[in-house]
Amino acid sequence: MQIKILGCESFGARSLACIVKSGERKILIDPGVALARLRYGLLPHPVEVAAALRVREKILAELEGTTDIVISHYHGDHMPMKAEDPYQLPVEALPDLKGVRFWCKGPGNISVLSLRRRKEFFRYLGHSLPASEGISSEGVSFSPAVPHGTRDKGFGTVMMTRVSEGDQVFVHGSDIQLLDREAVMQILAWKPSVVFVSGPPLYLSHHVPEASKEALENALLLAENAGTLILDHHLLRSLEGYRWLKDLAGMVKNTVVCAAEFMGKKPELLEAQRKSLYEEMPVPRGWHEAYEKGEAGVEDYLL
């Protein structure tokens, strides 16, 4: 089995995209990328825009030879979008996906906006999307719907993915954020060797006060029972989250890393550092408007 992470906050943009190669199958999970529209009252810095473009290009390049595409839920950082945001992956950029098998979160317990995006995506593809929760196919399994974060807070549900090959088991935990014990117990029941999952949104601790304590208990359960735990996404939207990750790593013998570290790279927590990026590299007035109109490029700014 080969695991390749394509995008995550530690690569500088919002994403949880990865490739898993197992036997003759090349499985692309959550092919999406996005940037926070506003953070600290600031639009994305051009350095972040460049990072999102790199993730977008990696996803598009990996579509060649892909046999399966998994969409865990219908947020813009997890799926191609219909031209909603200039920082995301537009469906119009996708190649012909004829012959690719889709495995998707069903229409149950998702927002009206997510349901609309689901319908728009299958209209673009020209065929309906399956509801894949709870089914299995030749070494690939999908969980029943599990909470997107804390249960009963109205954030909807997501679908987790398990890929097995011999004694290797990879689990993509999507946006569970380690805030629901039942979702964590489902992962443990799958006996994972590698888990890739969103950590808790510490940057939103005023909205999710249980994020640190409850998530730490669940993270310890995973870290002690999986050979490698990859935590990223919501967790690394703040520098506090990276410190939390390192504290967790110091509590267990198994490997606990962010996505960039798993891929042998240095983390770039650009969203967390947006304010300092603006201070160190001021953005010309009107740059974002020009970029969105196609009248300015990231390369022009970075040069």
BELGINOR-V646901 format. One record per backbone hydrogen bond with DSSP energy under -0.5 kcal/mol. CO is the residue of the C=O (numbers start at 1). NH is the residue of the N-H. If there is no record, write none. Layout:
BEGIN
CO&NH + CO&NH
END
This chain:
BEGIN
2&21 + 4&19 + 8&11 + 8&13 + 9&12 + 9&270 + 10&268 + 14&34 + 17&6 + 17&7 + 18&29 + 19&4 + 20&22 + 20&27 + 21&2 + 22&25 + 25&22 + 25&27 + 26&28 + 26&67 + 26&68 + 27&20 + 27&29 + 28&70 + 29&18 + 30&16 + 30&32 + 33&89 + 34&14 + 39&42 + 42&39 + 45&48 + 45&49 + 46&50 + 47&51 + 48&52 + 49&53 + 50&54 + 51&55 + 52&56 + 53&57 + 54&58 + 55&59 + 56&60 + 57&61 + 58&62 + 59&63 + 60&63 + 61&64 + 63&66 + 67&101 + 68&28 + 69&103 + 70&30 + 70&72 + 71&105 + 72&159 + 75&78 + 75&79 + 76&33 + 77&16 + 81&83 + 81&91 + 85&88 + 88&90 + 89&81 + 90&93 + 91&94 + 97&100 + 101&69 + 103&71 + 104&132 + 107&110 + 109&157 + 111&115 + 112&116 + 113&117 + 114&118 + 115&119 + 116&120 + 117&121 + 118&122 + 119&123 + 120&124 + 121&125 + 122&126 + 122&127 + 130&132 + 132&135 + 135&142 + 137&140 + 139&164 + 140&137 + 141&162 + 143&134 + 146&158 + 147&149 + 150&153 + 156&148 + 158&146 + 160&143 + 161&172 + 162&141 + 163&170 + 165&168 + 168&165 + 169&193 + 169&194 + 170&163 + 171&173 + 171&196 + 172&161 + 173&176 + 174&177 + 174&198 + 176&179 + 180&184 + 181&185 + 182&186 + 183&187 + 184&188 + 185&189 + 186&190 + 187&190 + 187&192 + 188&191 + 193&228 + 194&171 + 195&230 + 196&173 + 196&174 + 197&232 + 200&202 + 201&204 + 202&205 + 204&207 + 204&208 + 208&211 + 210&214 + 210&215 + 211&215 + 212&216 + 213&217 + 214&218 + 215&219 + 216&220 + 217&221 + 218&222 + 219&223 + 220&224 + 221&225 + 222&225 + 222&226 + 227&255 + 228&195 + 228&230 + 229&231 + 229&257 + 230&197 + 232&199 + 232&235 + 233&236 + 234&237 + 235&238 + 238&242 + 239&243 + 240&244 + 241&245 + 242&246 + 243&247 + 244&248 + 245&249 + 246&250 + 248&251 + 248&252 + 249&252 + 255&229 + 257&231 + 258&262 + 259&263 + 260&265 + 261&264 + 268&270 + 269&273 + 271&274 + 273&277 + 274&278 + 275&279 + 276&280 + 277&281 + 284&287 + 286&290 + 287&291 + 288&292 + 289&293 + 290&295 + 290&296 + 291&294 + 297&301 + 298&302 + 299&303
END
